[in-house]
Amino acid sequence: MLLSLPFQPAQASTDATRLIEGCTELVNVYTKRDELRFAAAQTTSLSEAMRAGYCRGVLDEYQRHNYCTTQDWRKLANTIASQALEQPQNIDSLLRKACGH
């Protein structure tokens, strides 16, 4: 049990980074899709698709349980992706900020 305590803050930072990376991929995949139409699926790797799917799943689940000022998941993903250069945050603060709280 004591071994897990120091790991928790690092894990929270990793989760926020993972969400930011996933949302960046989600924005990029749909930007590619809009630009390339049918070729987008062929230019998206499995790992890119998995990261994008993680972001979309987190956003969908968060919206199921919390109020967001927008239901547009692309707008939410873009807001989270834009946080990449900011100070490390936790996943809850990223989601609250994206939802306008």
Backbone atoms as SQL, in Angstrom:
CREATE TABLE atoms (id INTEGER PRIMARY KEY, chain TEXT, resi INTEGER, resn TEXT, atom TEXT, x REAL, y REAL, z REAL);
INSERT INTO atoms VALUES
  (1, 'A', 1, 'MET', 'N', 0.823, -1.185, 0.000),
  (2, 'A', 1, 'MET', 'CA', 0.000, 0.000, 0.000),
  (3, 'A', 1, 'MET', 'C', 0.870, 1.251, 0.000),
  (4, 'A', 2, 'LEU', 'N', 1.905, 1.290, 0.773),
  (5, 'A', 2, 'LEU', 'CA', 2.774, 2.462, 0.821),
  (6, 'A', 2, 'LEU', 'C', 3.474, 2.707, -0.507),
  (7, 'A', 3, 'LEU', 'N', 3.738, 1.670, -1.249),
  (8, 'A', 3, 'LEU', 'CA', 4.392, 1.839, -2.537),
  (9, 'A', 3, 'LEU', 'C', 3.495, 2.550, -3.546),
  (10, 'A', 4, 'SER', 'N', 2.208, 2.441, -3.400),
  (11, 'A', 4, 'SER', 'CA', 1.307, 3.075, -4.355),
  (12, 'A', 4, 'SER', 'C', 1.131, 4.566, -4.102),
  (13, 'A', 5, 'LEU', 'N', 1.399, 5.051, -2.904),
  (14, 'A', 5, 'LEU', 'CA', 1.197, 6.466, -2.586),
  (15, 'A', 5, 'LEU', 'C', 2.078, 7.400, -3.411),
  (16, 'A', 6, 'PRO', 'N', 3.384, 7.200, -3.507),
  (17, 'A', 6, 'PRO', 'CA', 4.186, 8.119, -4.305),
  (18, 'A', 6, 'PRO', 'C', 3.856, 8.046, -5.793),
  (19, 'A', 7, 'PHE', 'N', 3.300, 6.965, -6.227),
  (20, 'A', 7, 'PHE', 'CA', 2.995, 6.778, -7.635),
  (21, 'A', 7, 'PHE', 'C', 1.751, 7.545, -8.075),
  (22, 'A', 8, 'GLN', 'N', 0.823, 7.831, -7.189),
  (23, 'A', 8, 'GLN', 'CA', -0.441, 8.454, -7.557),
  (24, 'A', 8, 'GLN', 'C', -0.302, 9.820, -8.208),
  (25, 'A', 9, 'PRO', 'N', 0.474, 10.774, -7.692),
  (26, 'A', 9, 'PRO', 'CA', 0.599, 12.059, -8.377),
  (27, 'A', 9, 'PRO', 'C', 1.208, 11.915, -9.772),
  (28, 'A', 10, 'ALA', 'N', 2.179, 11.048, -9.921),
  (29, 'A', 10, 'ALA', 'CA', 2.777, 10.831, -11.235),
  (30, 'A', 10, 'ALA', 'C', 1.748, 10.230, -12.185),
  (31, 'A', 11, 'GLN', 'N', 0.912, 9.359, -11.684),
  (32, 'A', 11, 'GLN', 'CA', -0.130, 8.744, -12.500),
  (33, 'A', 11, 'GLN', 'C', -1.128, 9.785, -12.981),
  (34, 'A', 12, 'ALA', 'N', -1.512, 10.715, -12.118),
  (35, 'A', 12, 'ALA', 'CA', -2.462, 11.756, -12.507),
  (36, 'A', 12, 'ALA', 'C', -1.892, 12.602, -13.631),
  (37, 'A', 13, 'SER', 'N', -0.619, 12.936, -13.546),
  (38, 'A', 13, 'SER', 'CA', 0.037, 13.710, -14.593),
  (39, 'A', 13, 'SER', 'C', 0.082, 12.921, -15.892),
  (40, 'A', 14, 'THR', 'N', 0.369, 11.631, -15.798),
  (41, 'A', 14, 'THR', 'CA', 0.409, 10.768, -16.975),
  (42, 'A', 14, 'THR', 'C', -0.967, 10.685, -17.623),
  (43, 'A', 15, 'ASP', 'N', -2.021, 10.577, -16.833),
  (44, 'A', 15, 'ASP', 'CA', -3.369, 10.516, -17.379),
  (45, 'A', 15, 'ASP', 'C', -3.735, 11.797, -18.108),
  (46, 'A', 16, 'ALA', 'N', -3.360, 12.953, -17.561),
  (47, 'A', 16, 'ALA', 'CA', -3.645, 14.227, -18.220),
  (48, 'A', 16, 'ALA', 'C', -2.872, 14.311, -19.533),
  (49, 'A', 17, 'THR', 'N', -1.629, 13.897, -19.514),
  (50, 'A', 17, 'THR', 'CA', -0.820, 13.886, -20.737),
  (51, 'A', 17, 'THR', 'C', -1.426, 12.948, -21.766),
  (52, 'A', 18, 'ARG', 'N', -1.868, 11.804, -21.319),
  (53, 'A', 18, 'ARG', 'CA', -2.491, 10.831, -22.216),
  (54, 'A', 18, 'ARG', 'C', -3.764, 11.399, -22.838),
  (55, 'A', 19, 'LEU', 'N', -4.562, 12.112, -22.043),
  (56, 'A', 19, 'LEU', 'CA', -5.785, 12.719, -22.565),
  (57, 'A', 19, 'LEU', 'C', -5.451, 13.813, -23.570),
  (58, 'A', 20, 'ILE', 'N', -4.481, 14.654, -23.265),
  (59, 'A', 20, 'ILE', 'CA', -4.077, 15.713, -24.192),
  (60, 'A', 20, 'ILE', 'C', -3.583, 15.111, -25.506),
  (61, 'A', 21, 'GLU', 'N', -2.753, 14.082, -25.417),
  (62, 'A', 21, 'GLU', 'CA', -2.245, 13.422, -26.627),
  (63, 'A', 21, 'GLU', 'C', -3.381, 12.789, -27.425),
  (64, 'A', 22, 'GLY', 'N', -4.303, 12.153, -26.723),
  (65, 'A', 22, 'GLY', 'CA', -5.435, 11.524, -27.398),
  (66, 'A', 22, 'GLY', 'C', -6.325, 12.539, -28.090),
  (67, 'A', 23, 'CYS', 'N', -6.576, 13.648, -27.421),
  (68, 'A', 23, 'CYS', 'CA', -7.427, 14.682, -28.016),
  (69, 'A', 23, 'CYS', 'C', -6.728, 15.367, -29.181),
  (70, 'A', 24, 'THR', 'N', -5.413, 15.495, -29.086),
  (71, 'A', 24, 'THR', 'CA', -4.653, 16.031, -30.219),
  (72, 'A', 24, 'THR', 'C', -4.794, 15.100, -31.418),
  (73, 'A', 25, 'GLU', 'N', -4.685, 13.805, -31.180),
  (74, 'A', 25, 'GLU', 'CA', -4.871, 12.824, -32.263),
  (75, 'A', 25, 'GLU', 'C', -6.288, 12.888, -32.830),
  (76, 'A', 26, 'LEU', 'N', -7.275, 13.008, -31.954),
  (77, 'A', 26, 'LEU', 'CA', -8.667, 13.065, -32.399),
  (78, 'A', 26, 'LEU', 'C', -8.889, 14.258, -33.322),
  (79, 'A', 27, 'VAL', 'N', -8.373, 15.410, -32.926),
  (80, 'A', 27, 'VAL', 'CA', -8.483, 16.608, -33.767),
  (81, 'A', 27, 'VAL', 'C', -7.765, 16.378, -35.092),
  (82, 'A', 28, 'ASN', 'N', -6.563, 15.804, -35.038),
  (83, 'A', 28, 'ASN', 'CA', -5.792, 15.558, -36.263),
  (84, 'A', 28, 'ASN', 'C', -6.458, 14.554, -37.191),
  (85, 'A', 29, 'VAL', 'N', -7.016, 13.499, -36.646),
  (86, 'A', 29, 'VAL', 'CA', -7.692, 12.487, -37.472),
  (87, 'A', 29, 'VAL', 'C', -8.856, 13.113, -38.227),
  (88, 'A', 30, 'TYR', 'N', -9.649, 13.910, -37.541),
  (89, 'A', 30, 'TYR', 'CA', -10.809, 14.505, -38.211),
  (90, 'A', 30, 'TYR', 'C', -10.424, 15.658, -39.130),
  (91, 'A', 31, 'THR', 'N', -9.308, 16.319, -38.851),
  (92, 'A', 31, 'THR', 'CA', -8.800, 17.324, -39.788),
  (93, 'A', 31, 'THR', 'C', -8.353, 16.632, -41.062),
  (94, 'A', 32, 'LYS', 'N', -7.633, 15.517, -40.904),
  (95, 'A', 32, 'LYS', 'CA', -7.205, 14.717, -42.065),
  (96, 'A', 32, 'LYS', 'C', -8.414, 14.227, -42.847),
  (97, 'A', 33, 'ARG', 'N', -9.418, 13.764, -42.121),
  (98, 'A', 33, 'ARG', 'CA', -10.619, 13.240, -42.775),
  (99, 'A', 33, 'ARG', 'C', -11.289, 14.331, -43.601),
  (100, 'A', 34, 'ASP', 'N', -11.370, 15.523, -43.039),
  (101, 'A', 34, 'ASP', 'CA', -11.999, 16.620, -43.762),
  (102, 'A', 34, 'ASP', 'C', -11.197, 17.020, -44.996),
  (103, 'A', 35, 'GLU', 'N', -9.875, 16.924, -44.909),
  (104, 'A', 35, 'GLU', 'CA', -9.014, 17.318, -46.022),
  (105, 'A', 35, 'GLU', 'C', -8.883, 16.214, -47.071),
  (106, 'A', 36, 'LEU', 'N', -8.785, 14.978, -46.618),
  (107, 'A', 36, 'LEU', 'CA', -8.494, 13.875, -47.530),
  (108, 'A', 36, 'LEU', 'C', -9.703, 13.016, -47.888),
  (109, 'A', 37, 'ARG', 'N', -10.789, 13.233, -47.219),
  (110, 'A', 37, 'ARG', 'CA', -12.009, 12.432, -47.405),
  (111, 'A', 37, 'ARG', 'C', -11.738, 10.955, -47.151),
  (112, 'A', 38, 'PHE', 'N', -11.844, 10.123, -48.170),
  (113, 'A', 38, 'PHE', 'CA', -11.790, 8.670, -47.987),
  (114, 'A', 38, 'PHE', 'C', -10.397, 8.148, -47.642),
  (115, 'A', 39, 'ALA', 'N', -9.349, 8.880, -47.973),
  (116, 'A', 39, 'ALA', 'CA', -7.982, 8.414, -47.706),
  (117, 'A', 39, 'ALA', 'C', -7.595, 8.550, -46.240),
  (118, 'A', 40, 'ALA', 'N', -8.366, 9.267, -45.457),
  (119, 'A', 40, 'ALA', 'CA', -8.005, 9.493, -44.051),
  (120, 'A', 40, 'ALA', 'C', -7.867, 8.186, -43.284),
  (121, 'A', 41, 'ALA', 'N', -8.744, 7.255, -43.516),
  (122, 'A', 41, 'ALA', 'CA', -8.678, 5.971, -42.804),
  (123, 'A', 41, 'ALA', 'C', -7.397, 5.227, -43.142),
  (124, 'A', 42, 'GLN', 'N', -6.905, 5.396, -44.342),
  (125, 'A', 42, 'GLN', 'CA', -5.685, 4.705, -44.752),
  (126, 'A', 42, 'GLN', 'C', -4.427, 5.407, -44.256),
  (127, 'A', 43, 'THR', 'N', -4.534, 6.679, -43.884),
  (128, 'A', 43, 'THR', 'CA', -3.357, 7.409, -43.415),
  (129, 'A', 43, 'THR', 'C', -3.303, 7.514, -41.889),
  (130, 'A', 44, 'THR', 'N', -4.264, 6.929, -41.202),
  (131, 'A', 44, 'THR', 'CA', -4.301, 6.942, -39.750),
  (132, 'A', 44, 'THR', 'C', -3.821, 5.595, -39.232),
  (133, 'A', 45, 'SER', 'N', -2.779, 5.628, -38.397),
  (134, 'A', 45, 'SER', 'CA', -2.241, 4.384, -37.851),
  (135, 'A', 45, 'SER', 'C', -3.158, 3.847, -36.748),
  (136, 'A', 46, 'LEU', 'N', -2.939, 2.608, -36.393),
  (137, 'A', 46, 'LEU', 'CA', -3.709, 1.992, -35.321),
  (138, 'A', 46, 'LEU', 'C', -3.468, 2.718, -34.002),
  (139, 'A', 47, 'SER', 'N', -2.223, 3.080, -33.716),
  (140, 'A', 47, 'SER', 'CA', -1.933, 3.772, -32.456),
  (141, 'A', 47, 'SER', 'C', -2.577, 5.155, -32.422),
  (142, 'A', 48, 'GLU', 'N', -2.607, 5.864, -33.549),
  (143, 'A', 48, 'GLU', 'CA', -3.290, 7.166, -33.613),
  (144, 'A', 48, 'GLU', 'C', -4.778, 6.988, -33.356),
  (145, 'A', 49, 'ALA', 'N', -5.348, 5.980, -33.974),
  (146, 'A', 49, 'ALA', 'CA', -6.776, 5.715, -33.798),
  (147, 'A', 49, 'ALA', 'C', -7.098, 5.337, -32.354),
  (148, 'A', 50, 'MET', 'N', -6.227, 4.580, -31.712),
  (149, 'A', 50, 'MET', 'CA', -6.445, 4.186, -30.319),
  (150, 'A', 50, 'MET', 'C', -6.385, 5.402, -29.394),
  (151, 'A', 51, 'ARG', 'N', -5.407, 6.282, -29.609),
  (152, 'A', 51, 'ARG', 'CA', -5.307, 7.488, -28.780),
  (153, 'A', 51, 'ARG', 'C', -6.524, 8.388, -28.992),
  (154, 'A', 52, 'ALA', 'N', -6.936, 8.533, -30.241),
  (155, 'A', 52, 'ALA', 'CA', -8.120, 9.346, -30.548),
  (156, 'A', 52, 'ALA', 'C', -9.364, 8.737, -29.903),
  (157, 'A', 53, 'GLY', 'N', -9.488, 7.421, -29.957),
  (158, 'A', 53, 'GLY', 'CA', -10.628, 6.735, -29.350),
  (159, 'A', 53, 'GLY', 'C', -10.656, 6.887, -27.842),
  (160, 'A', 54, 'TYR', 'N', -9.482, 6.916, -27.231),
  (161, 'A', 54, 'TYR', 'CA', -9.415, 7.134, -25.782),
  (162, 'A', 54, 'TYR', 'C', -9.995, 8.492, -25.436),
  (163, 'A', 55, 'CYS', 'N', -9.578, 9.526, -26.166),
  (164, 'A', 55, 'CYS', 'CA', -10.091, 10.873, -25.909),
  (165, 'A', 55, 'CYS', 'C', -11.602, 10.912, -26.093),
  (166, 'A', 56, 'ARG', 'N', -12.077, 10.360, -27.190),
  (167, 'A', 56, 'ARG', 'CA', -13.522, 10.393, -27.465),
  (168, 'A', 56, 'ARG', 'C', -14.301, 9.663, -26.378),
  (169, 'A', 57, 'GLY', 'N', -13.786, 8.549, -25.925),
  (170, 'A', 57, 'GLY', 'CA', -14.443, 7.797, -24.858),
  (171, 'A', 57, 'GLY', 'C', -14.486, 8.560, -23.553),
  (172, 'A', 58, 'VAL', 'N', -13.389, 9.209, -23.199),
  (173, 'A', 58, 'VAL', 'CA', -13.349, 10.006, -21.967),
  (174, 'A', 58, 'VAL', 'C', -14.338, 11.159, -22.062),
  (175, 'A', 59, 'LEU', 'N', -14.364, 11.842, -23.212),
  (176, 'A', 59, 'LEU', 'CA', -15.296, 12.958, -23.396),
  (177, 'A', 59, 'LEU', 'C', -16.746, 12.490, -23.308),
  (178, 'A', 60, 'ASP', 'N', -17.057, 11.392, -23.963),
  (179, 'A', 60, 'ASP', 'CA', -18.431, 10.869, -23.929),
  (180, 'A', 60, 'ASP', 'C', -18.850, 10.504, -22.511),
  (181, 'A', 61, 'GLU', 'N', -17.965, 9.840, -21.797),
  (182, 'A', 61, 'GLU', 'CA', -18.282, 9.416, -20.433),
  (183, 'A', 61, 'GLU', 'C', -18.412, 10.628, -19.511),
  (184, 'A', 62, 'TYR', 'N', -17.551, 11.603, -19.663),
  (185, 'A', 62, 'TYR', 'CA', -17.626, 12.807, -18.835),
  (186, 'A', 62, 'TYR', 'C', -18.950, 13.532, -19.084),
  (187, 'A', 63, 'GLN', 'N', -19.350, 13.636, -20.337),
  (188, 'A', 63, 'GLN', 'CA', -20.602, 14.318, -20.679),
  (189, 'A', 63, 'GLN', 'C', -21.827, 13.560, -20.163),
  (190, 'A', 64, 'ARG', 'N', -21.715, 12.249, -20.041),
  (191, 'A', 64, 'ARG', 'CA', -22.837, 11.464, -19.503),
  (192, 'A', 64, 'ARG', 'C', -23.138, 11.827, -18.063),
  (193, 'A', 65, 'HIS', 'N', -22.100, 12.214, -17.321),
  (194, 'A', 65, 'HIS', 'CA', -22.246, 12.450, -15.888),
  (195, 'A', 65, 'HIS', 'C', -22.113, 13.907, -15.471),
  (196, 'A', 66, 'ASN', 'N', -21.738, 14.773, -16.386),
  (197, 'A', 66, 'ASN', 'CA', -21.492, 16.178, -16.050),
  (198, 'A', 66, 'ASN', 'C', -22.071, 17.087, -17.119),
  (199, 'A', 67, 'TYR', 'N', -22.400, 18.293, -16.725),
  (200, 'A', 67, 'TYR', 'CA', -22.923, 19.272, -17.667),
  (201, 'A', 67, 'TYR', 'C', -21.765, 19.963, -18.388),
  (202, 'A', 68, 'CYS', 'N', -21.892, 20.088, -19.701),
  (203, 'A', 68, 'CYS', 'CA', -20.932, 20.829, -20.511),
  (204, 'A', 68, 'CYS', 'C', -21.686, 21.914, -21.266),
  (205, 'A', 69, 'THR', 'N', -21.036, 23.053, -21.450),
  (206, 'A', 69, 'THR', 'CA', -21.684, 24.144, -22.167),
  (207, 'A', 69, 'THR', 'C', -21.866, 23.820, -23.645),
  (208, 'A', 70, 'THR', 'N', -21.147, 22.827, -24.147),
  (209, 'A', 70, 'THR', 'CA', -21.298, 22.385, -25.526),
  (210, 'A', 70, 'THR', 'C', -21.360, 20.863, -25.568),
  (211, 'A', 71, 'GLN', 'N', -22.070, 20.346, -26.530),
  (212, 'A', 71, 'GLN', 'CA', -22.111, 18.898, -26.739),
  (213, 'A', 71, 'GLN', 'C', -21.203, 18.496, -27.907),
  (214, 'A', 72, 'ASP', 'N', -20.533, 19.473, -28.507),
  (215, 'A', 72, 'ASP', 'CA', -19.651, 19.248, -29.648),
  (216, 'A', 72, 'ASP', 'C', -18.317, 18.663, -29.176),
  (217, 'A', 73, 'TRP', 'N', -18.160, 17.356, -29.342),
  (218, 'A', 73, 'TRP', 'CA', -16.958, 16.691, -28.855),
  (219, 'A', 73, 'TRP', 'C', -15.707, 17.177, -29.574),
  (220, 'A', 74, 'ARG', 'N', -15.825, 17.638, -30.826),
  (221, 'A', 74, 'ARG', 'CA', -14.660, 18.171, -31.535),
  (222, 'A', 74, 'ARG', 'C', -14.169, 19.457, -30.868),
  (223, 'A', 75, 'LYS', 'N', -15.098, 20.285, -30.439),
  (224, 'A', 75, 'LYS', 'CA', -14.741, 21.529, -29.755),
  (225, 'A', 75, 'LYS', 'C', -14.084, 21.217, -28.404),
  (226, 'A', 76, 'LEU', 'N', -14.644, 20.244, -27.687),
  (227, 'A', 76, 'LEU', 'CA', -14.069, 19.836, -26.403),
  (228, 'A', 76, 'LEU', 'C', -12.657, 19.273, -26.593),
  (229, 'A', 77, 'ALA', 'N', -12.490, 18.411, -27.586),
  (230, 'A', 77, 'ALA', 'CA', -11.181, 17.812, -27.865),
  (231, 'A', 77, 'ALA', 'C', -10.171, 18.891, -28.249),
  (232, 'A', 78, 'ASN', 'N', -10.598, 19.851, -29.044),
  (233, 'A', 78, 'ASN', 'CA', -9.708, 20.924, -29.456),
  (234, 'A', 78, 'ASN', 'C', -9.275, 21.769, -28.259),
  (235, 'A', 79, 'THR', 'N', -10.202, 22.035, -27.347),
  (236, 'A', 79, 'THR', 'CA', -9.871, 22.796, -26.137),
  (237, 'A', 79, 'THR', 'C', -8.845, 22.055, -25.294),
  (238, 'A', 80, 'ILE', 'N', -9.034, 20.759, -25.132),
  (239, 'A', 80, 'ILE', 'CA', -8.089, 19.956, -24.347),
  (240, 'A', 80, 'ILE', 'C', -6.743, 19.869, -25.056),
  (241, 'A', 81, 'ALA', 'N', -6.743, 19.658, -26.365),
  (242, 'A', 81, 'ALA', 'CA', -5.491, 19.569, -27.123),
  (243, 'A', 81, 'ALA', 'C', -4.692, 20.861, -27.023),
  (244, 'A', 82, 'SER', 'N', -5.379, 21.978, -26.940),
  (245, 'A', 82, 'SER', 'CA', -4.687, 23.269, -26.865),
  (246, 'A', 82, 'SER', 'C', -3.991, 23.476, -25.518),
  (247, 'A', 83, 'GLN', 'N', -4.254, 22.626, -24.552),
  (248, 'A', 83, 'GLN', 'CA', -3.647, 22.734, -23.224),
  (249, 'A', 83, 'GLN', 'C', -2.267, 22.087, -23.155),
  (250, 'A', 84, 'ALA', 'N', -1.797, 21.528, -24.258),
  (251, 'A', 84, 'ALA', 'CA', -0.539, 20.770, -24.261),
  (252, 'A', 84, 'ALA', 'C', 0.653, 21.578, -23.774),
  (253, 'A', 85, 'LEU', 'N', 0.682, 22.860, -24.042),
  (254, 'A', 85, 'LEU', 'CA', 1.839, 23.676, -23.676),
  (255, 'A', 85, 'LEU', 'C', 1.724, 24.305, -22.294),
  (256, 'A', 86, 'GLU', 'N', 0.576, 24.143, -21.670),
  (257, 'A', 86, 'GLU', 'CA', 0.378, 24.732, -20.348),
  (258, 'A', 86, 'GLU', 'C', 0.979, 23.851, -19.262),
  (259, 'A', 87, 'GLN', 'N', 1.003, 24.398, -18.084),
  (260, 'A', 87, 'GLN', 'CA', 1.488, 23.715, -16.900),
  (261, 'A', 87, 'GLN', 'C', 0.782, 22.367, -16.732),
  (262, 'A', 88, 'PRO', 'N', 1.471, 21.349, -16.226),
  (263, 'A', 88, 'PRO', 'CA', 0.808, 20.057, -16.017),
  (264, 'A', 88, 'PRO', 'C', -0.462, 20.212, -15.177),
  (265, 'A', 89, 'GLN', 'N', -1.491, 19.515, -15.587),
  (266, 'A', 89, 'GLN', 'CA', -2.782, 19.575, -14.909),
  (267, 'A', 89, 'GLN', 'C', -3.256, 18.159, -14.645),
  (268, 'A', 90, 'ASN', 'N', -4.356, 18.061, -13.908),
  (269, 'A', 90, 'ASN', 'CA', -4.943, 16.739, -13.753),
  (270, 'A', 90, 'ASN', 'C', -6.094, 16.602, -14.746),
  (271, 'A', 91, 'ILE', 'N', -6.525, 15.398, -14.928),
  (272, 'A', 91, 'ILE', 'CA', -7.528, 15.096, -15.946),
  (273, 'A', 91, 'ILE', 'C', -8.862, 15.790, -15.649),
  (274, 'A', 92, 'ASP', 'N', -9.235, 15.887, -14.377),
  (275, 'A', 92, 'ASP', 'CA', -10.491, 16.541, -14.018),
  (276, 'A', 92, 'ASP', 'C', -10.485, 18.020, -14.370),
  (277, 'A', 93, 'SER', 'N', -9.365, 18.697, -14.112),
  (278, 'A', 93, 'SER', 'CA', -9.311, 20.126, -14.428),
  (279, 'A', 93, 'SER', 'C', -9.344, 20.352, -15.936),
  (280, 'A', 94, 'LEU', 'N', -8.732, 19.468, -16.711),
  (281, 'A', 94, 'LEU', 'CA', -8.798, 19.577, -18.172),
  (282, 'A', 94, 'LEU', 'C', -10.240, 19.454, -18.668),
  (283, 'A', 95, 'LEU', 'N', -10.952, 18.480, -18.129),
  (284, 'A', 95, 'LEU', 'CA', -12.338, 18.250, -18.555),
  (285, 'A', 95, 'LEU', 'C', -13.256, 19.381, -18.106),
  (286, 'A', 96, 'ARG', 'N', -13.076, 19.847, -16.886),
  (287, 'A', 96, 'ARG', 'CA', -13.896, 20.975, -16.406),
  (288, 'A', 96, 'ARG', 'C', -13.665, 22.219, -17.250),
  (289, 'A', 97, 'LYS', 'N', -12.422, 22.500, -17.547),
  (290, 'A', 97, 'LYS', 'CA', -12.091, 23.679, -18.342),
  (291, 'A', 97, 'LYS', 'C', -12.697, 23.569, -19.751),
  (292, 'A', 98, 'ALA', 'N', -12.604, 22.394, -20.358),
  (293, 'A', 98, 'ALA', 'CA', -13.171, 22.184, -21.692),
  (294, 'A', 98, 'ALA', 'C', -14.690, 22.357, -21.684),
  (295, 'A', 99, 'CYS', 'N', -15.317, 21.985, -20.586),
  (296, 'A', 99, 'CYS', 'CA', -16.767, 22.072, -20.476),
  (297, 'A', 99, 'CYS', 'C', -17.249, 23.435, -20.005),
  (298, 'A', 100, 'GLY', 'N', -16.338, 24.351, -19.780),
  (299, 'A', 100, 'GLY', 'CA', -16.723, 25.703, -19.415),
  (300, 'A', 100, 'GLY', 'C', -16.961, 25.923, -17.948),
  (301, 'A', 101, 'HIS', 'N', -16.308, 25.155, -17.091),
  (302, 'A', 101, 'HIS', 'CA', -16.474, 25.315, -15.634),
  (303, 'A', 101, 'HIS', 'C', -15.274, 25.980, -15.037);
